[in-house]
């Protein structure tokens, strides 16, 4: 046989799935040597290496697995349920995403378990058994792509593909202590994949090594090469970190310290994301069923969670309702509750959810622009116990989805990064970039990953961490009490709470700016000016501090300085109508 015939044969063996069933095994509940991660085992071999001087394939020597809802020629995907496998034919071709990775030099070694119809976030499967979480074996691995995450966490493969609709990659990455990437919606082809919710579905992937995650991204994203650049702004969503079960010094503060070390303090910014979304996504106010006497009952993030669930259920039913009605599959309680409760959809709700989606994408893109990164927790709570009822509770689901819905609804890209363990459970944070910023996000991960791990390690060993946490958390609680008192027009009481927050944490610009606002209400303009100056010294991007100082100076008769402050606010936020009106008003005074 000639060498060219031999090479051709290898290509056929590697890429034609009719010839690559080297090992196949149905998962038995009793078989646990692979931690229950796999459904089928086989090999898809890459083509032979090109002859020198051509470079080898980019994914050479890497192995991968994929969630069992990708088409593999000759196989029936289970979609996490034996009834699905029983009622469907083997795939006639292989998903383009899988083929691209094999052609890129990686070897596929099998398909992995998803929870029932890929609809849960726990990863439990009553039909095939639940894969064992290598990080915390008594806890759930996270879903829907549970088996894929376990395969990576247990070092069975170098990377794995999953589907992230409303957390299917991010949650198991967080629960299993590995990296998980959800790309921008539409960035990777959905062809050859069982749909769950077409407007939310993305092909995501897991790895332990950020370099491998990035190499896989270069193949799947097919994005044009761009020069690697550092973020210009790292924005911490403070409100999202206030209610998680991990201290700030083990979560957001790790990112703050790593950023200061790598990029400098000037790139850091803090934001109340819920307030920002409320102001930038007006269609949230029209979401039906969420209003009582015209007032919103839920926070903007909880409303986003509700809309995300609504969209997932609606779009899943559009595609799979007929099959569900004919087959009547037996489902896990968490999934069954989603699909079987009374669910009526109006045209108004569909249009409103589309408006929210469009406004959310515009809002996140406007916040981050080309070189900004938003930092949020990946998950709100530790992984629940296997078989526990906690994950079925509305509160647990709402807390989780309030965070997960940010990227799902906006269609932006997100990466979950492990930060070691706290209280025996994996800790993670997530970085989000604008829609289409996938390569920038992967590059940023590569830049910050090692320093994040170093800072997480330092925080875990710090004996004083408890004191740091309690001070910062106490300060945030005092600030929130101040905000509440301010809303109730109890200005002096609000000043007392803001003062308490400043005593606990004197380097937070927001506390000074908020106290200044309360001073303004009382007519204490000198104190307001002093607080705003302090806030601006701590954060030169604080628009509210400039506006409030301008207001104080105007009332004190320092008109020129007031105009300068209002102009500065406009430079930072050109759409600030109040600042523009103030500049115009003062100009008329001097004409």
Secondary structure as GFF3:
##gff-version 3
##sequence-region A 1 591
A	DSSP	alpha_helix	3	15	.	.	.	ID=ss1
A	DSSP	three_ten_helix	17	19	.	.	.	ID=ss2
A	DSSP	beta_strand	38	44	.	.	.	ID=ss3
A	DSSP	beta_strand	63	67	.	.	.	ID=ss4
A	DSSP	alpha_helix	82	86	.	.	.	ID=ss5
A	DSSP	alpha_helix	96	103	.	.	.	ID=ss6
A	DSSP	beta_strand	107	112	.	.	.	ID=ss7
A	DSSP	three_ten_helix	116	118	.	.	.	ID=ss8
A	DSSP	alpha_helix	146	153	.	.	.	ID=ss9
A	DSSP	beta_strand	159	164	.	.	.	ID=ss10
A	DSSP	alpha_helix	170	176	.	.	.	ID=ss11
A	DSSP	beta_strand	179	182	.	.	.	ID=ss12
A	DSSP	beta_strand	202	207	.	.	.	ID=ss13
A	DSSP	alpha_helix	210	221	.	.	.	ID=ss14
A	DSSP	beta_strand	233	237	.	.	.	ID=ss15
A	DSSP	alpha_helix	238	242	.	.	.	ID=ss16
A	DSSP	three_ten_helix	248	250	.	.	.	ID=ss17
A	DSSP	alpha_helix	252	262	.	.	.	ID=ss18
A	DSSP	three_ten_helix	265	267	.	.	.	ID=ss19
A	DSSP	beta_strand	268	271	.	.	.	ID=ss20
A	DSSP	alpha_helix	273	280	.	.	.	ID=ss21
A	DSSP	three_ten_helix	282	286	.	.	.	ID=ss22
A	DSSP	beta_strand	291	292	.	.	.	ID=ss23
A	DSSP	beta_strand	295	296	.	.	.	ID=ss24
A	DSSP	alpha_helix	300	327	.	.	.	ID=ss25
A	DSSP	alpha_helix	333	340	.	.	.	ID=ss26
A	DSSP	alpha_helix	347	368	.	.	.	ID=ss27
A	DSSP	beta_strand	372	377	.	.	.	ID=ss28
A	DSSP	three_ten_helix	390	392	.	.	.	ID=ss29
A	DSSP	alpha_helix	394	410	.	.	.	ID=ss30
A	DSSP	beta_strand	413	422	.	.	.	ID=ss31
A	DSSP	beta_strand	425	433	.	.	.	ID=ss32
A	DSSP	alpha_helix	438	461	.	.	.	ID=ss33
A	DSSP	alpha_helix	465	487	.	.	.	ID=ss34
A	DSSP	alpha_helix	491	504	.	.	.	ID=ss35
A	DSSP	alpha_helix	509	522	.	.	.	ID=ss36
A	DSSP	alpha_helix	525	538	.	.	.	ID=ss37
A	DSSP	alpha_helix	543	556	.	.	.	ID=ss38
A	DSSP	alpha_helix	559	572	.	.	.	ID=ss39
A	DSSP	alpha_helix	577	590	.	.	.	ID=ss40
###
